[in-house]
Amino acid sequence: MAKTFQPGYDVVVIGKGIAGLTAAVNAAARGASVALVYHSTLCSSHLAYEGVFRFPENIDELDHMVREHGCGLADPKLLAAFFHHYRDFGQDDLERIFPLAGAKPIGKKHRLGGPGILADLEHLCNSTGVTFIRGTVVKIDAPDGILSAVRMYHVRRLITIQAKSVIIASGGGIGNIYGTSDNCAACCPPGTALALNAGARLRDLEFISFHPFGAIGCRTHDGTTPVFTFFSIGENTEIYSNETNRRIPFIEDLIATRTADKNPHDNIFRIARTVWQNNGIHIFKNIRGSLQRINLSVVAHSLIGGIEVNADFKTAVNGLYAAGEAAAGLNGAGRLPGMALLEGYISGKQAGINAADHAGKSGFYPVDPDGFFPASMRFGMFSNLTDTIKQIADAALFIERTAAGLQLARKRLLKLQSGILKNHLAQHIENDLLETALAMVDASLLRKESRGNFSRQDFPGMDPGMQRNIVIQKNRPDSEITVSWSNEPAAFLACSNGQPSF
């Protein structure tokens, strides 16, 4: 197998969404040499539209959103940092930073949509000397708990890129784990698995948000499931149950109300659960002069847990950072509605600044150029095993779960894992997917409650005494995954005179 050793960079960023591009821009602005590695030219940030880059009216509204959707499980230190950085800039600043996004209307509510924002950020990256490298990251080296290099598959070669700091901004990995997902279906390992095998901790992987209106049996050009919003469905649309073929006036009335006040997110879990219980829904819509039936169902939307970071977006590994949806702790058990891109921008900015500052104080850690190379390469990359993982996740880890279903999923995943020899690069990547799915199942089994978008049919109540985070870690890269309760108590956000207090 061809293998090369690349010159070192101060900062290597993994992911080309809003968090990754923002991190790269800010790291380069601090004088760091930066490489941004990415698998695809498309990412979930491209799908952002309408209200996903909104600002809360004031600090009290943000406080209310955290209380309402975080369910008490957000990290107080991260929330305080988010409050601080959120207050640093306003809408005028964003329109100055993102001229392309502000130049053309995108969506129905806001001009600052994902495609324009990414175009502006990529332009800034090019102007500040960021190097773009396309490929699939397969391992982050961190011997002795100190980051040293990134290993990636690039143009039929495995290359090693030495780095002083690495920022994982690869998204939540939902498109890799769930078959029924509206995330971009990229054939790359989730950032969670990269971080876990490097020595970082994960948390709360059982918490998933679901969108109630994904189109069944229809994929876009980038492999994602089209999502119908409250606005695109329309307030006068009749909605029918796939299970009984009867109308569901509850959802019709809610859509009409929420379309009017532009705040559809308040009851999204209630709608999603109703759609799921009805085996999906269907509507009739006039498309190009023809009345067509559109089948809709619930789709996995975003991972709320992820890589555990502190208020500087640093992990437990020296030199390793995480930003955007890959990082856990800001949202708690429910995603703060309408702020996906804003979250990625704030976390990406701070991760980029802090990673560059760390690199400025550090030297390159020694790297074994021949380390971690599988016996051979298998092109085509993935077997049917990946599809099987997605089927298991869809069956056991969706909007309603039971202990029996989770136990069956665990047995099936362990059986699959026992058959992986790790002789090929594809098998290493498939094992990462399996480990992530297993961690999600084990965390779901441990949490015997319902909270946020997490629903246990056998434990429907929300017990305040179980208001703790679930931590996932390894003692060594080749050891078993352990899933356990965090010893740190969770805390609600409280504001006093516009200042967050904890």
N, C-alpha and C positions, 0 to 999 in steps of 0.2 A: 504494500500500500504506500502510495506517495504521502510523505509527511514533511512539513516545513515548520521552521521556527521563525516567527515574525518579530520584528523590532518591537520594543516595549512602548506602551502608552501610559501616560499618567492615569487616565480614566478610560475604561471601556464600558459603554452603555449597551445593554441588551434590550432591543425593542424600539420600534419606530413610530409609536403612537405619540399622543400629546405629552405624556410623562417622559418618555425617552428622549424626544426631540428637545423638550424644555430643559431636561437635565444636561444634555450635550451642549446646548447653547450657553447655559450658565457656567458649566465647567470650563468651556473654552474661553469665556469672558474673564475668568479668573487666571488665565494664562496657562491652563493645563493643555497638554496634547491629548486629543480625544479621538477615539474610534467608536463609531456606532455600528453595531452588528445587528442584522435583521434578517428574518426569514422570507418575508413577503413584502411587496410594495403596498399591500392592503392591510388594514388593521381595523379593530373595532372602533377606533376614533373616527374613521371615515363614515361610520354609520350614524354619528351623532347629529342631531338636528333639533329643531324647535327649542325646547326649554332646557336643554342639557347644560347650558353654560350660563345659567341665570345666577343672579346674586340675591341673597336674602335682603329684604327691605332694610333691616337693621340687625343689630346684635341680638335683640330679643327674639326675632323670628328665627335666627339660626339656633338659638338656645332651645326654642320650641321644637324645631325639627329634630334636634338631637334627642330630646326627651321622648318625642313621639315615635321616632323610627329606630333609635339606637338601642332601645329596650334596656338601658343601663349597662351595656356591655362594651361600650366604646372605651378606648384608652384615655384617661384624663389628661395625660401629658401631651398626647397627640392632638387632642381637642384644643388644649390651650395654645399649642403651636399653630394650629389651623386658624384659630381666632386671631392670633397676633398677625399672621401673614395675610389673612383675608382683609384686615383693616388697612394694610399697607398700600393698596391700590384700588381704583374704582373703575367704572365702566369706561370713562374717558381714556384711562391708561391702557385698557385692553384694546380699544379701537386704534390707539396709536401704535401699540405693539403688533397688532394684527390688521394691517391695512387691507390685505386681500379679503380676509374674512368679513371686514366691515364694508367692503366696496359693493358686494353683491348680496341681495337678500337670500338667505338659506333657511328653508323651513317657514313656518307660519308665525312664529313668535319672536325669533331673535335672528339677527344677521350673523352672529358669531357662531356659525356651525362648524362641525368637525373638518370637512374638506378644506375650507379656507384657512382655518387655523393651522392645519398641518402644512399647507403650502407656504404660509408665512414663516413657520418655524424651520422648515427645510431650507428656505432661502437664507435665513439667518445662520443656520449651520454651515452652509456653503461659504458664506461670507466670513465666517470666523475660523475656517480651516479644519472643520470636523471631517474626518475620514469615514466614508461609508463602506462597509464590507457586508456583502450579502452571503448568508449561509445559515446553518443550523448549529446552535451551541449545544454541545453534548456533555460538558463538564466544566465546573469551576474548581480550580485547584486552590486549596487552602490548608497546606500542611502546617501542623502546630497551631491551628487556629488563626493563621495569618494569610491573607489572600496573596496569591502569586501569579496566576495565569488563567486564561480562558481557552478551552479546547473547543474547536468548532470544525464542522464539515463544510468545506468551501471548494467548489469546482472540482469535485472528485478527489479532493485531498483532505486530510486532517491536518489542520494547522494549529499551532500553539501561539497565543498572543500574550506576551508578558504584560502585567498590569500592576500598578500600585493600588488602584481602586477599581471596583466594578459596581455598576448600578443595574439592578434587575428591574426592568420596566416592561415586562413581556405580557402584561395583562393577566387576567385571572385563570386562564387555562380552561375555561368552561367549554370552549369549542373543541378542545381535545378530549374531554372526559364525557360530556353529554352528547348523544346523537341528536337530540331535539334541542337545539340551541340557536340563538340568534347571533352568537359571536362568530367571528371569522374562523372557519375551520382550517387552521394552519397545522401542517405536519411537523410540529416541533415540540420538544418537551416543555411542560409547564415550568415557569420560573420557580414555582413552589418546589418541584423536585430538584432543580439545580441548587437552590438554597439549602434544602434539607441535606443533600449529599455533601455540601460544602461545610456543614456544621452549624447552620443557622436553625432557628426554631420557627415552626409554623403555629398558627392558632386559628381556632374556630372555623375549620374547613367544612363543618356541617351546615353553616349558614349560607344559603343561596337565595338570591332574589329571582323571581319568575315573572315573565311578561305574559299576560293572559291571551294575547292575540297574535300568535305566530301562524303563518300560513302552512297548512299541512301538505306535504308532498310537493313543495315548490321551493327551489333553491335559486339564489341569485348567482350572478357571474362569479362572485368571489366565494361561493360555497356557503353562504349564510342563509338562514331562514328569514324571508321577508316578515316584517312586523307591521301589523295594522294598529295604528294608534287610535285613541278616542276621537281624534280630529278627522282622521281619514275614514273611519267607519261612518261618522256622521250621526247627528242626534235623532234623525227621523228613520233610521234603519231598523228593520225588524230582525230580531235575533232568535234563532231556533236551537234547541238542544239536539245534538247528534244522537243522544241516547233515546229520547222519547219523541223527537220531532215536534215538540211543543215549544211555543214562544216562551222566552224568559224576560218578562217585563221588568224584573228587578234590574237587570243590566241595562236595558233600554232606558229606563228612567234615570239611572245613575249617569249614563253617558250624556244624556240630555242636560242634566244638571251640571256635570263637570265640564262639559264643552262650553257652557255659558260662562262659568266663573274661571275658566282657564287653570283649574287646579285638579287634574284627574288622578293624582297619585295617592290621595288620602285613602281610597278604598281598593287599591290595586290588588292586595292580597285576598280580600273578600271576593273580588271578581274572579281572580285566578283560581281560587279554590272551587267556586261555583262552576267554572268552565271545565275544570279537571273532573269534578264529580259527574258532569254530564257527558263525559267522553268527548269533549270538544263541542264547539258550536258551529253554526254556519249562518251566513248572511247572503242576501242577493244584492248584487251591486251592478249598476249600469256601467259597463266598460266598453268604450268605443261604440256606443249605440246598441249594445247587446246586454241583456240581463243575464248575468252569470252567477252561479253559486260558488261561494268561496268558503272552504272549510278552514276553520281556525282552531288552534289548540294552545295550551300553555307551553312555553319554551323557557329553558334555563337562560337567564339574562345576565347575571353577574355574580361572581364569587365575592362574598362579603368578608370571609376570612382570608388568610394568606400568610405572607412572610412577616414575622414579628419584628417590628422596628421600634426605636425609641423616638424622642421628639426631634432628633436630627435625621431621621429616616435611616439610621444605621442598624445593622443586624448584630447578632452576637459574634460574628466573624470580623476580625480586624480588617477594615478596608472594604467590606461588602455592604452595600446599601440597597434599598428597594423603594420604588415609587409607583404611584398610580394604583391600579386595581391589584397589582401583585402584592402590595403592602397591606397588612391588616392592622386594625385597631381604631381607625377613624370612624367607621360606620356603626360598629356594634353589631346587633343582630338584624338590623334593617338598614338598607341603603338610604342615605340622605337624598331625597328626591330632587331631580333636576340639576344636580351639581357634579355630574360625572367628569366633565372636562375641567371644571374649576378645581376639583380635587386633584386631578392629574397634573394640572398646571402648578398648583401650590407645592405639592409633594415633589414634582420633578425639579422645580426651581431650587428648593432647599436641599434635595439630595445632590444635585449637581454642584452647588456651592460647597457643601460639606465634603463631598468626595474629592473635589479639587484641592480644598484646604488640607485634607488628609494626605493627598499625594504630594503636596508641597513640603510636607514634613517627613516624608518617608522615602526610603530607597527601594529598589526592586528586590523582592525576595527571591532567593535562588529557585530555579525551575528545572525539573528533569525533562529535557526535550523529548525523551522517548517514553515518558510515562503515559499510561492509559491509552493504549492503542489496541483496539480489538483485533482478533486474529485475521479477519478479512472484512472486506466491504461487500454489502449486498445492495445493489442498486434496485430502484423501485421502492426501497426503504421499508414499507410496511406490509405486513401480511393481514389476513382476516382477523387476527387477534385484536387489532385496534378497534375494529367494528364490534367485536364481541364485548370489549370493555364498555363501549358506549351503550350497548344494549342492556348490560347489567346495571349501569348507572341510571338509565332511563327507567328501568323496572323498580329499582330499590331506593334511589336517592331523589325521587321527584317530590312533588309538593306535599304529598301525604305519605308517611312512612310507618312501618311496623317493625317490631323486633324480629319477627319471623322472616320478613322479607330481607332485612339487613343481614341476618345470620346466613341466609341462603346466598346472598350476594358475596359475603365474605368467603364462604367455602368455594364458590366458583372462581373468585379472583385468586385465591391461594392455589387452587389447582392449575390455573393458567400460569401463575408465576413459577410453579415447580417445573414447568416444561421449557422455560427459557434458559438456554445455555450461555448466553452472552458471548457467543463467538463472532457475532456480526454487530456492526454499529447499530443497525435497525433494532436488534434485540436489546441493546442497552437503552435505547430510547423507549421501546415498548415497556421495559421494566420500570422506567421512570413513570410512565402513565399508570401502570399497575399499582405502583407504590402510592401515587397520589390518590387513586380511586380507593385503595385499601384504607388510607388515612382518613378519607371522608366517611367511609363506612364505619370505622372504629370510633371516630368522634361522634357520629350520629347514634351509635349504640350506647355510648357513654351518657349522652345527654337525654335523660328521661323526662322530657318536658316539651312544651310547645312555646316558641318565642319568635317574634318577628315573622319571617317567611318560613320558619321551620315548624312543621306540624307533625306530631306523633299521634297516630290514631289510638294507640294504647296508653298514651300519657297526654291527654288533651289540655291539662291545666298548666299554668305558668307559675311555678313555685319560686317565690323571691329568694328562698334560701339556697337555690341552685344558681344564683346569679353570679356565676364565675366563668372564666374563660377556660377553654380546653387547649392544651399545649401539645404539640407533636414534635418529636425530636429523635435524633439518633446519637448514640455515644460515639460511634465511629461510622465512616461511610459504608462499611460492609456489615454493620450490625443491624439488629431488628429495630423497627420503628416502635417507639413507645408513645402511648396516648394517655394523658392524665390531666387532672384538674390543675389549674394554676393556683399557686399559693397566694397570689396577689388579689386582694378584693377588688371587685368592679365598683365603679362609682358613677353616679349621675352627674351631669354637668349642671352647675348652678351659676347664674349671673347675678351680679350686684352692681348697680349703677353702670351697666355697660361693660363691666370687667368680668371675665370668667373666673370662677373660684372653685376649688376642689377640696 
